[in-house]
Amino acid sequence: MPAITCSVDGLVTSKTHCYGFLVEEGCFMPLCDDLERYFKADIKNIAKDSGFSGKIKTVREVSIVSDGKVIRLFFAGVGSKSKETNAIELEQYRRALGILYKKINENNIKSFVFDLPEHTIFGASLQQLVEQAVIAFQMTGYCFNEFITDVERKSACIEDILIHSSSEDKSEDMQRGLYSGTIIAQAVNKARHWIDTPPSHMTPADLAGKAAAIASTYTNLEMTVFNEKQVEQMGMGGLSGVSRGSDQECRLIILEYRADDRHNAQTVALVGKGITFDSGGLSIKPAQSMETMKDDMSGAAAVIATMEALANFKPKVNVVALMPMSENLINGKALKPGDIVRFYNGKTAEVKNTDAEGRLILADALSYGVKHYKPNAIIDIATLTGACAYALGPFYTGLMSGDEKLVERIMNASERSGDKVWRLPLSNDYRAAIRCDIADICNIGKSNYRAGAITAAHFLEHFVDKVPWAHLDIAGTAFDVPDISYYHSGATGVGVRLFIDLIMNWN
């Protein structure tokens, strides 16, 4: 990933021959006119017949000679302003940055200067614009190639980016944006790397080791680990039951961040599903459906990475992260359809489908978090249901909650961060789907209710008591999201940007 710095010095520098710009639709020629003063070259005449106007998803290269050097200028369209807000959406900005980065990288250019557009065009502050540029560039520059041995096949990578602004009196704002953007981007990409790692190299113990390494680095993080024997002794029948089919022991990992004024601060609990590989158990998945099931720990990865970022940012709210970790495999001891498990809070569930295992491990973690930390709010994140992926596709995470204030917080964080969510309904009509004749509830909904994402949420609802709670289903958004320029094939790290924004703006 590139090293990124900021500058308010002159735009033209001797350190690079490449410059990147974003262009509002219809503003290409005026921008070229401005640039002629910097580069002392006839840019307008070179560019005038290009047909480029600044539409979103378009890019244009212009080569000029300035002071005897060949200079390459890359322009990416950022589209036009919304009629409702009279501003360009930040997501258009992020995606234009991804397109710009990829175009420059395709030309094997190792460094470039990015000239920040006017921040008011986006209804944002200069600090926000720098922060989002850093995140977009770092996310676009991410690649997972450590298992490729052919050096020529390794992805080329831009090494240095200088973000330039002419706002000389706002240098401190730029540095703050650089700092926060770097921390957020590193957290997102760390989660992506863990998710992309092959499942034999990222077992429950391995993922627990990642959390332990982070906890040992920061004095404001505390870690608790429960092994499989302890999980069984505590009566966590969901987590221990799912792990029975694997020779890898399960874990329940807890990371705690305490605010400076911990006694007066509110407490938010984050719970991330950590199935490091999901075969479906005895209700086995088709072979093709297993190909990406290393991503079934995306929720846990997002929560762990978030906690490292929060340890740096030091928000004024206590945060407790709970990550139940297991593999869902098959052996003679594996859960069977028809089994009944008893959870940490004493409730029971009939297991009719062993491929609906995520809700079983989340149930124990949720009920443990509610009992021991008494949070002001609890939010779980999980690659939980194919139903949600089919309902919303790859661009929106499913949000389910009955607490309007918590929903509003999450929706606002979603709009600011770029991790988009869409609310699905919860109502008594759907609750009936998981009624069971021989246990308290069933781990799948009756087929005539359909709405599998919603009935799964109603299952989880049984384990949060009266605590304000929200469920985020990232089955469609965690892996292989198309058409978003700052993503590649593989993990997206969804949830990290959302959670950081949510916690940092909690008060």
Secondary structure, DSSP 8 states (H G I E B T S, - for coil): --EEEEE-S-S--TT-SEEEEEEETT-HHHHHHHHHHHH-S-HHHHHTTS-----TT-EEEEEEEETTEEEEEEEEEEE---TTTSS--HHHHHHHHHHHHHHHHHTT--EEEEE---GGGGT--HHHHHHHHHHHHHHHH----TT---GGGS-----EEEEE-S-GGGHHHHHHHHHHHHHHHHHHHHHHHHHHS-GGGS-HHHHHHHHHHHHHH-TTEEEEEE-HHHHHHTT-HHHHHHHTT-SS--EEEEEEE--TTTTTS-EEEEEE-EEEEE--TTS---HHHHTTGGGGGHHHHHHHHHHHHHHHH--SSEEEEEEEEEEE--STTS--TTEEEE-TTS-EEEES-TT--HHHHHHHHHHHHHHHH--SEEEEEE---HHHHHHHTTS-EEEEES-HHHHHHHHHHHHHHS--EEE----HHHHGGGB-SSSSEESS--GGG--HHHHHHHHHGGGSTTS-EEEEE-TTTSB---S-TT--SSB--TTHHHHHHHHHT--
